[in-house]
Protein backbone atom coordinates (compact mmCIF):
# COMPACT_ATOMS: atom_id res chain seq x y z
CA UNK A 1 0.00 0.00 0.00
CA UNK A 2 2.74 2.46 0.89
CA UNK A 3 5.50 1.27 -1.47
CA UNK A 4 7.01 4.74 -1.70
CA UNK A 5 7.27 4.91 2.08
CA UNK A 6 9.27 1.71 2.42
CA UNK A 7 12.50 3.35 1.36
CA UNK A 8 15.17 4.50 3.77
CA UNK A 9 14.24 8.18 3.27
CA UNK A 10 11.23 7.99 5.60
CA UNK A 11 11.47 7.41 9.30
CA UNK A 12 8.84 5.70 11.44
CA UNK A 13 7.38 9.11 12.30
CA UNK A 14 6.98 9.97 8.63
CA UNK A 15 5.28 6.65 7.98
CA UNK A 16 2.91 7.15 10.89
CA UNK A 17 1.90 10.65 9.78
CA UNK A 18 1.45 9.54 6.16
CA UNK A 19 -0.74 6.61 7.25
CA UNK A 20 -2.89 8.94 9.38
CA UNK A 21 -3.31 11.33 6.46
CA UNK A 22 -4.25 8.49 4.11
CA UNK A 23 -6.80 7.14 6.58
CA UNK A 24 -8.30 10.62 6.93
CA UNK A 25 -8.55 11.00 3.14
CA UNK A 26 -10.24 7.59 2.85
CA UNK A 27 -12.75 8.55 5.56
CA UNK A 28 -13.54 11.81 3.76
CA UNK A 29 -14.04 9.98 0.47
CA UNK A 30 -16.43 7.55 2.18
CA UNK A 31 -18.42 10.45 3.66
CA UNK A 32 -18.62 12.18 0.29
CA UNK A 33 -19.86 8.94 -1.31
CA UNK A 34 -22.55 8.59 1.39
CA UNK A 35 -23.66 12.21 0.88
CA UNK A 36 -23.81 11.71 -2.90
CA UNK A 37 -25.92 8.60 -2.43
CA UNK A 38 -28.25 10.45 -0.04
CA UNK A 39 -28.64 13.28 -2.55
CA UNK A 40 -29.50 10.91 -5.39
CA UNK A 41 -31.96 8.96 -3.23
CA UNK A 42 -33.71 12.21 -2.31
CA UNK A 43 -34.12 13.08 -5.99
CA UNK A 44 -35.90 9.85 -6.96
CA UNK A 45 -39.16 11.65 -7.87
CA UNK A 46 -37.22 13.77 -10.38
CA UNK A 47 -35.47 10.93 -12.22
CA UNK A 48 -36.87 11.92 -15.66
CA UNK A 49 -35.46 15.44 -15.28
CA UNK A 50 -32.11 14.06 -14.09
CA UNK A 51 -31.87 11.72 -17.07
CA UNK A 52 -32.82 14.53 -19.44
CA UNK A 53 -30.13 16.83 -18.02
CA UNK A 54 -27.54 14.06 -18.46
CA UNK A 55 -28.17 13.99 -22.21
CA UNK A 56 -26.41 17.37 -22.47
CA UNK A 57 -22.67 16.90 -23.17
CA UNK A 58 -20.55 17.60 -20.09
CA UNK A 59 -23.23 16.92 -17.46
CA UNK A 60 -22.91 13.80 -15.34
CA UNK A 61 -25.33 12.37 -12.77
CA UNK A 62 -23.89 14.23 -9.81
CA UNK A 63 -23.76 17.54 -11.68
CA UNK A 64 -27.33 17.13 -12.93
CA UNK A 65 -28.47 16.48 -9.36
CA UNK A 66 -26.70 19.57 -8.05
CA UNK A 67 -28.13 21.72 -10.84
CA UNK A 68 -31.63 20.38 -10.23
CA UNK A 69 -31.34 21.12 -6.51
CA UNK A 70 -30.19 24.70 -7.16
CA UNK A 71 -32.59 25.65 -9.97
CA UNK A 72 -35.50 23.27 -9.43
CA UNK A 73 -37.56 21.34 -11.94
CA UNK A 74 -40.15 24.07 -12.58
CA UNK A 75 -38.82 26.67 -15.01
CA UNK A 76 -41.98 28.79 -14.76
CA UNK A 77 -40.33 30.76 -11.96
CA UNK A 78 -37.87 32.21 -14.49
CA UNK A 79 -40.14 32.59 -17.50
CA UNK A 80 -37.43 32.17 -20.12
CA UNK A 81 -33.88 30.96 -20.61
CA UNK A 82 -32.71 34.59 -20.82
CA UNK A 83 -34.03 35.33 -17.34
CA UNK A 84 -32.42 32.18 -15.98
CA UNK A 85 -29.07 33.20 -17.51
CA UNK A 86 -29.46 36.64 -15.98
CA UNK A 87 -30.26 35.15 -12.56
CA UNK A 88 -27.19 32.94 -12.78
CA UNK A 89 -25.08 35.86 -13.96
CA UNK A 90 -23.67 34.38 -17.16
CA UNK A 91 -25.14 36.90 -19.57
CA UNK A 92 -22.69 39.71 -20.31
CA UNK A 93 -23.61 43.29 -19.60
CA UNK A 94 -24.28 45.49 -22.60
CA UNK A 95 -22.79 48.90 -21.92
CA UNK A 96 -22.79 50.46 -25.37
CA UNK A 97 -23.07 54.08 -26.40
CA UNK A 98 -22.71 55.64 -29.84
CA UNK A 99 -21.78 52.27 -31.32
CA UNK A 100 -18.83 51.76 -28.92
CA UNK A 101 -18.78 48.92 -26.45
CA UNK A 102 -17.52 50.04 -23.07
CA UNK A 103 -17.79 46.89 -20.98
CA UNK A 104 -18.81 43.28 -21.35
CA UNK A 105 -18.40 42.06 -17.79
CA UNK A 106 -20.65 39.31 -16.52
CA UNK A 107 -22.99 40.27 -13.73
CA UNK A 108 -23.18 39.02 -10.20
CA UNK A 109 -25.50 36.08 -9.80
CA UNK A 110 -25.86 32.67 -8.23
CA UNK A 111 -22.26 31.59 -7.74
CA UNK A 112 -23.07 27.89 -7.22
CA UNK A 113 -24.98 27.53 -10.47
CA UNK A 114 -22.37 29.58 -12.34
CA UNK A 115 -19.61 27.30 -11.05
CA UNK A 116 -21.60 24.25 -12.14
CA UNK A 117 -22.25 25.67 -15.59
CA UNK A 118 -18.57 26.53 -16.01
CA UNK A 119 -17.62 22.97 -15.04
CA UNK A 120 -20.16 21.62 -17.54
CA UNK A 121 -18.82 23.91 -20.26
CA UNK A 122 -15.25 22.83 -19.54
CA UNK A 123 -16.24 19.16 -19.73
CA UNK A 124 -18.30 19.73 -22.89
CA UNK A 125 -15.37 21.46 -24.55
CA UNK A 126 -13.43 18.18 -24.20
CA UNK A 127 -16.12 16.03 -25.85
CA UNK A 128 -16.75 15.33 -29.51
CA UNK A 129 -19.82 17.54 -29.67
CA UNK A 130 -20.65 20.86 -31.27
CA UNK A 131 -19.51 22.53 -28.04
CA UNK A 132 -15.89 21.57 -28.72
CA UNK A 133 -15.70 23.32 -32.08
CA UNK A 134 -17.58 26.35 -30.73
CA UNK A 135 -15.24 26.53 -27.72
CA UNK A 136 -12.13 26.31 -29.90
CA UNK A 137 -13.39 29.03 -32.25
CA UNK A 138 -14.09 31.42 -29.38
CA UNK A 139 -10.95 30.42 -27.47
CA UNK A 140 -8.70 31.47 -30.36
CA UNK A 141 -10.28 34.91 -30.60
CA UNK A 142 -11.33 35.76 -27.05
CA UNK A 143 -9.46 33.52 -24.57
CA UNK A 144 -10.27 30.67 -22.24
CA UNK A 145 -12.53 32.35 -19.66
CA UNK A 146 -14.70 34.12 -22.21
CA UNK A 147 -15.02 30.93 -24.24
CA UNK A 148 -16.19 29.03 -21.15
CA UNK A 149 -18.80 31.69 -20.37
CA UNK A 150 -19.96 31.70 -24.00
CA UNK A 151 -20.43 27.92 -23.99
N, C-alpha and C positions, 0 to 999 in steps of 0.2 A: 504494500500500500504506500509506503513512504520510501521508495527506492532511492530518491535523491537525498534523503536524510540519513542513509546508512553509511555515507562516506565519513572520512575522518575529520571533515571540516566542521561538523556539527557536534556540539557537546550534548550531554544528557539534558541539560536545561533547554537548549534549543529544540531538541526533539519533543520535550514535554510541552513547550509553548506552542509549537507547530501542531501537535496533536490536539491540543485544546482549541486552537483556532479552527482546525478542520472539523472537529466535532460541533463547534458553534455554527459553522457554515452549513453543515448537514442538517442541524436542527432548524435553522432559518429556512432552508429549502423545503423541509417537510411542512413547516407552518405555512409557507406560501402555497404549497400544493393543496393543503387542506382549505385555505381561504379561497383558492380558485375553484375547488370542487363545490364549496358552499355557495359561491356566487352563481355557478352554473346550475346548481340544483334549485336555487331561488328563482331562476329565470325560465323554468320549465314551461310555464304558460305562454311564453313568448318565443318558443322554438321556431315557428315559421319566420319570424322577423330576424332571428339570429342566423338562420340558414340563408336567408335572402341577403343579409349584409355580407356574409362570407363569400358570396359569388363575386363581389367586387375585388379586383386584384389588389393584394397588399393587406387585406383584412383577414385575420385568423379568428378562431373561436373566442379566445380571450379578449382580443381587441373589440370584436363585435359586441361582446357582453358589456365591456366597459362603456362603449359608445351608447348602447341601448340604455344603460343605467343613467348616464349623464343627460341624454337628450329625451329619452322616452320613446314609446312606440307611436304616440299620437302626434302627427305633424301639424294638426290643426292649430296648435298653440302658436306656431310661427307663421302660418299662412302661406309662405312660399320659401323656396330654396334661398332666395336672395336675403330674406329676413333672417333665416337660420345662419347664413354666412356672416351677416352683420353681427348677430348675437355672439357668434364664436369669435369674431374679430379677424377673419381671414380675407375680408374684402378690402382692397386698398382704398385709401381716401382719395378724393378727387379734388384737389386744390388747383384749379386752373383759372387763369384770368387772361384775357386778350390772346388766347391761343397758346399761352405758355404754361407748361406744367410746373408747379412750384414744389409739390411734395406728393409722394405716393406711399407714405407710411401706412402700415396696417394699424388698425385701431385696437384699443384695449377690448378684451372680451373674455370669454370663458377659457381660462388657461388650460384646464384639463382636457377639454375637447380639442383645443388647438394643438396641444401636444400629441394627442391621439391621431389627429388628422395629418400632422407632419410625419409621424411614424408610418402611417399608412402610405403616404405619398412617397416616402423614402423606400419602403418595401416595394411599392408598385413600380418605382423607377428601375428596379432590378429584375422585373419580370419581363416576359416576352409579350407584353400587351401594348396597346396604343399609348399608354402612359409613359413607357420607356422612350419612345421616339419623341414624344412631346417634351418630356423632361430634358432630353439631350439637346433639342433645338433651343429651348429657353436657356438652358445652362450655358451654352456657348455664348449667347448674346448678353444675358443678364446676371449670371452667377448662380451659385448653388442655392442660397437661401431664397432668392426670388423664384427660382424654378420650383422649389419645394412648395412654396405658398401658392404658386400658379397651379400646380397639380392638385 
